[in-house]
Amino acid sequence: MTKPRVLVTRRWPEAVEAALKERYDLVLNEDDRPMDEDGLRAALRDMDAVLPTVSDRLDAAVFEVENPKARFLGNYGVGYSHIDTEAAKRHGIVVTNTPDVLSDCTADLAMALLLASARRIGEGERQVRGKAWSGWHPMHMQGGKVAGKTLGIIGFGRIGREVAKRAHHGFDMKVVYFDKYPAKPEVERDLGAERRDTVDDVLAEADFVSLHCPGGQENYHLIDAERLKRMKPTAYLVNTARGEVVDGAALAEALNAGTIAGAGLDVYEGEPKVNEALLACENAVLLPHLGSATKDTRIAMGMRVLQNLDAFFAGKEPPDRVA
């Protein structure tokens, strides 16, 4: 029996690639560079399944392929705003993602960015490495206190709740959140969390704001110049969600003007490009999309894709279907 032909658009952990090779006719992107539109279109035409990542832009134009062979897209990641799921549906292509397995590591990184921005860790390391540190003195690099402060969470799904758990139980923080769907009362009690009616209510109250909402048009530039003005001048913004949720130019202006105290970012609109003004902000901690970047998590993500892929080709409903 002929094995389904499957393309992995970027290199994955060796253990996952080995498992895929056992079950499928696997095609790898050997040079591990982002595929262009023509390459992705050819993959949809020639492969039985394509396994993309956040670096692959699968917009409506990519799906305009005559007689596409592919019937399955197994996204390597939770967020899938880089995939036009409506276009996939129109062409009869199933789309899945990888929930659950990266919640812990992304929440860990959000807390790391919160701490790093508040305590000016990026600035401090640059000072030490640049041999500009003149020694301890009382007024040197005073940052913001974290313990006992108020954390605002936008998007109270799996990752948002994991951040709340770390903040409340680890740092005695009060948690306020906005989500369209209120958490159950027992969840709120356990996490010390209180729901607010709007995003703006959270921004006005919080000392730290952590974003965990989906990307795409629904939340495009959710945090813009006007929303940044609603935050406290002593507040910090953390984004480990999707880059397009934050207007990078407006954020750079707010950081330079003292509208907010600082920011910690792991994702960017149009990444890997980063807004030049943001790069120049000393009060911004900038990471290269490391949210799920632990060995255990990246293997678990791949195995989750494989689980969905196996279900699809077995004629079953994939457990993590999003389209």
C-alpha positions in Angstrom: 0.0 0.0 0.0 1.4 3.4 -1.0 2.1 5.7 1.9 0.6 9.2 1.9 3.2 11.8 0.8 3.7 14.4 3.5 5.8 17.6 3.5 7.2 19.1 6.6 7.9 22.8 5.8 10.6 23.3 8.4 13.0 20.9 10.2 11.5 19.3 13.3 13.1 17.5 16.2 14.8 14.3 15.1 12.5 12.0 17.1 9.4 13.4 15.4 10.9 13.2 11.9 11.8 9.6 12.6 8.3 8.8 13.6 6.9 10.5 10.6 9.2 8.5 8.3 8.0 5.2 9.7 4.4 6.0 8.7 4.6 8.2 5.7 6.5 9.1 2.5 8.1 12.1 4.2 9.5 15.1 2.3 11.7 17.5 4.3 12.7 21.1 3.6 16.4 20.3 3.9 17.7 23.9 3.9 15.2 24.8 6.7 14.3 28.2 5.2 10.8 29.6 5.0 9.0 28.5 1.9 7.7 31.1 -0.5 4.2 31.3 -2.0 5.1 29.2 -5.1 6.7 26.5 -3.0 3.6 26.3 -0.7 1.3 26.2 -3.7 3.3 23.4 -5.3 3.1 21.5 -2.0 -0.7 21.8 -1.9 -0.8 20.5 -5.5 1.6 17.6 -5.1 1.4 16.4 -1.5 -1.3 14.4 0.4 -0.6 16.5 3.5 1.4 19.6 4.4 2.7 20.3 7.9 3.3 24.1 8.2 4.6 26.4 10.9 4.0 30.0 11.9 6.6 31.1 9.3 4.4 29.8 6.4 1.9 32.4 5.1 -1.0 30.3 3.7 -3.3 33.1 2.6 -6.2 32.7 0.1 -4.0 33.1 -2.9 -1.8 30.1 -1.9 -4.9 27.9 -2.0 -5.8 28.8 -5.6 -4.3 25.7 -7.0 -5.8 23.7 -9.8 -6.6 20.2 -8.7 -4.9 20.3 -5.3 -3.9 16.9 -3.9 -3.5 18.0 -0.3 -6.4 17.4 2.0 -4.7 18.0 5.4 -2.8 20.8 7.0 -1.2 19.9 10.4 -0.1 23.2 11.9 3.0 23.0 14.2 1.7 25.4 16.8 -1.4 26.6 18.6 -1.9 29.9 16.7 -3.1 29.5 13.1 -3.8 33.1 12.0 -1.2 32.6 9.3 -3.5 30.1 7.6 -6.7 31.3 5.8 -8.9 28.6 7.3 -11.9 29.7 5.2 -10.0 29.2 2.0 -8.8 25.8 3.3 -12.5 24.9 4.0 -13.5 26.0 0.5 -10.9 23.6 -1.0 -11.9 20.7 1.3 -8.7 20.9 3.3 -8.7 19.9 7.0 -6.6 22.1 9.4 -5.4 21.1 12.9 -3.2 22.7 15.5 -1.3 21.7 18.7 -3.1 22.9 21.8 -2.2 22.0 25.4 1.4 20.8 24.9 3.0 24.3 24.9 0.9 26.0 27.5 3.4 25.6 30.4 6.5 26.7 28.5 4.8 29.7 26.9 3.5 30.7 30.4 7.0 30.4 31.8 8.3 32.7 29.1 5.6 35.2 29.7 6.6 35.4 33.4 10.2 35.6 32.4 9.4 38.6 30.1 7.3 40.2 32.9 10.2 39.9 35.3 12.9 40.9 32.8 11.0 44.1 31.8 10.1 45.1 35.3 13.6 44.6 36.7 15.4 46.0 33.6 17.3 42.8 33.1 18.0 43.4 29.4 19.4 46.8 30.1 21.5 45.5 33.0 23.1 42.7 31.0 23.9 45.1 28.1 25.5 47.5 30.6 27.7 44.7 32.1 28.7 43.2 28.8 29.4 46.7 27.5 31.7 47.4 30.5 29.6 50.4 31.3 28.7 49.3 34.9 30.5 51.6 37.4 29.3 49.6 40.5 26.4 49.5 42.9 24.7 52.7 44.1 21.3 53.3 45.5 19.8 55.0 42.4 21.1 52.6 39.9 18.6 51.0 37.5 15.5 51.1 39.7 12.7 49.0 38.1 9.2 48.0 39.1 8.2 45.6 41.9 6.3 42.5 40.8 5.2 40.7 44.0 1.8 41.8 45.2 1.0 43.9 42.1 -2.0 43.5 39.7 -1.6 41.4 36.6 -4.1 42.0 33.7 -4.5 39.1 31.3 -6.2 39.5 27.9 -7.3 36.1 26.8 -8.0 33.6 29.6 -7.5 30.3 27.8 -5.0 27.6 28.6 -1.9 29.8 28.5 -3.5 32.8 30.2 -4.6 30.6 33.1 -1.2 29.1 33.4 0.3 32.6 33.7 -2.4 33.5 36.3 -1.4 30.4 38.3 2.2 31.4 38.3 1.5 35.0 39.1 -1.0 34.5 41.8 0.5 31.5 43.6 4.1 32.3 42.9 4.2 36.1 43.3 1.0 36.8 45.3 -0.4 38.9 42.4 -4.0 40.0 42.0 -5.3 38.8 38.6 -7.9 40.6 36.5 -8.7 39.4 33.1 -10.9 39.9 30.0 -12.2 37.1 27.9 -15.4 36.7 26.0 -16.1 33.6 27.9 -16.0 33.9 31.7 -14.1 31.2 33.6 -15.9 29.0 36.0 -16.2 30.5 39.6 -14.0 27.7 41.0 -11.3 28.5 38.4 -11.4 32.1 39.3 -11.1 31.4 43.0 -8.2 29.0 42.5 -6.3 31.6 40.4 -7.2 34.7 42.4 -8.8 36.0 39.2 -11.6 38.5 38.6 -13.2 39.1 35.2 -13.6 42.6 33.9 -16.2 43.7 31.3 -13.8 45.1 28.7 -10.2 45.1 27.6 -10.0 48.8 28.6 -11.1 48.0 32.2 -8.1 45.6 32.5 -5.7 48.0 31.0 -6.6 50.8 33.4 -6.3 48.6 36.5 -3.3 46.5 35.8 0.4 47.1 36.7 1.3 44.4 34.2 -0.6 43.4 31.1 0.0 40.0 29.5 -1.6 39.2 26.1 -2.8 35.6 25.4 -5.6 36.2 22.8 -5.7 34.9 19.2 -4.3 36.8 16.4 -5.8 37.5 13.0 -8.2 40.2 12.0 -10.3 39.8 15.1 -7.5 41.2 17.3 -5.4 43.1 14.8 -3.7 46.0 16.6 -5.9 45.3 19.7 -3.2 47.2 21.6 -2.9 50.5 19.7 -1.9 54.0 20.6 -5.2 54.8 22.3 -5.2 51.6 24.3 -1.6 52.2 25.4 -2.7 55.6 26.8 -5.3 53.8 29.0 -2.5 51.9 30.8 -0.7 53.3 33.8 2.5 55.1 33.1 4.2 52.7 35.6 2.7 49.6 33.8 4.4 47.0 31.6 3.1 45.1 28.5 4.0 41.5 27.7 3.1 39.8 24.4 3.7 36.1 23.9 0.5 35.8 21.8 0.7 36.9 18.1 2.7 39.9 16.8 -0.2 41.5 15.0 -2.1 42.0 18.3 0.2 45.0 19.1 0.8 48.0 16.9 4.6 48.0 17.1 5.1 51.6 16.0 2.6 52.8 18.6 4.3 50.8 21.3 7.7 52.2 20.4 6.3 55.7 20.7 4.6 54.9 24.0 7.9 53.5 25.4 9.9 56.5 24.3 7.3 59.0 25.6 7.0 57.3 29.0 3.3 56.5 28.3 4.1 53.0 29.8 7.2 51.9 31.7 8.3 49.0 29.6 7.5 46.0 27.5 8.6 42.4 27.0 7.9 40.9 23.5 8.4 37.5 22.0 6.4 38.0 18.9 6.2 40.7 16.2 4.0 41.8 13.3 5.8 40.7 10.1 8.4 38.7 12.0 11.3 38.0 11.7 11.4 41.7 10.8 11.1 43.9 13.9 10.0 47.5 13.9 13.3 49.6 13.9 11.9 52.0 16.5 11.3 49.1 18.9 14.9 47.8 18.4 16.1 51.2 19.8 13.9 51.1 22.9 16.1 50.4 26.0 13.0 49.7 28.0 11.9 46.8 25.8 13.0 43.2 26.3 12.9 41.5 22.8 13.1 37.8 22.3 13.1 35.8 19.0 9.7 33.9 19.4 10.9 31.5 22.0 7.6 30.7 23.7 7.5 27.0 23.0 11.3 26.6 22.6 12.2 23.8 24.9 13.2 20.4 23.6 10.4 18.6 25.4 7.7 20.9 24.1 8.9 21.0 20.5 8.9 17.2 20.5 5.4 17.1 22.1 4.2 19.6 19.4 5.4 17.4 16.6 3.9 14.3 18.2 0.6 16.1 18.5 0.6 16.9 14.8 1.4 13.2 14.1 -1.6 12.2 16.2 -3.9 14.4 14.1 -2.3 13.2 10.9 -2.7 9.5 11.8 -6.4 10.1 12.8 -7.1 11.8 9.5 -5.6 9.1 7.3 -7.3 6.5 9.4 -10.6 8.1 8.4 -11.3 9.5 11.9 -11.9 13.0 13.1 -8.6 14.7 14.1 -8.8 15.6 17.8 -7.4 19.1 17.3 -9.3 20.2 14.1 -9.8 24.0 13.8 -11.2 24.0 10.2 
